[in-house]
Amino acid sequence: MFAYFNNPHKVLHLSSEVLIAGLAMLLVGIYGAYLYSGHLSIVVQVALHAMTIVGPTLIKIGYVMRLLSQHRLGKGLTSQVAA
């Protein structure tokens, strides 16, 4: 599993998926918890409110993964040019 995270291209692709999943969770959570006026059970309401917390958390994690993988990709290019 650690070999997967050693490849910055794979981490960059995974970060995009995490960002999309976080954005989707945030938007669905906001719509369902605050904008939808239908009757929902308490379990569904709690889940939707939790999505408004977990969604931005995934966005932050995906963004940090993206920054780290781009840094590693850029670092690899500069070491090749210097050599």
N, C-alpha and C positions, 0 to 999 in steps of 0.2 A: 504494500500500500504506500509506503514511503517513496518508492520509486516513481509512483504516479505524481507525487508532489514535487519531485526533483525536476520534472520536465516543465519549464515555464509555459510552453505552448498549451499543454493540457490544463494547467492551472488557469491560464487566460480564458480558455473555452469554458471551464467549470465556473469561473467567476461570472461570465456572462449569463450562464444558466441560473446561478444563484441570484443575480441582480433581477432577472426577469421574474423568477419565482417570488422574490421579496416584493417587487412592485405589484404583481398580481394579487398577492395576499393582502397587501395594504389597501389596494383599490376595492377588492371584494369586501374586506372588513369594514372599510368606511361606508361603502354603499349599504351593506346589510345592517350594520350597527346604528348608523345615523340617518341614512336617507330613505331606507325602505320603510314604508308605513304599514306593512302587513303584520299579521299576528305570527310571531315566532315563539317557539318554546324557549324556556330559560336556558336550556343547554345550548341551543343554537345561538342565542344572544351572547352567552359567555364565550363561545367559540369565536364568534365574529369580533367581539371586543379583544380577544386574545390575538386575533390576526392583525389588529391594528398595532400591536406591540411587536409581534414576531416578524411582521413584514419589514418594518424599518431596520430591525436587527439584522435580517438577512441582507438588506441593501447595504448596510455598513460593512458586514463581513465580505460580501462580494466585491465591494469597492476596494477594500484593503487588499484582498487577494489580487485584484486587477492591478493595483499600484505595485505590489511586490513582484508580480510576474513581468510587468513592463519594465521595472527596474532591473530585474535579472536578465531580461532580453537585451536591454540597452547596455548593461554591463558586459555581456558576452560580446557584443559588437565592438565596444571600445577596446577590449583586450585583444581582439583579433587584429584591429587596425594598428595597435601599438606594437604588435609582434612582428 
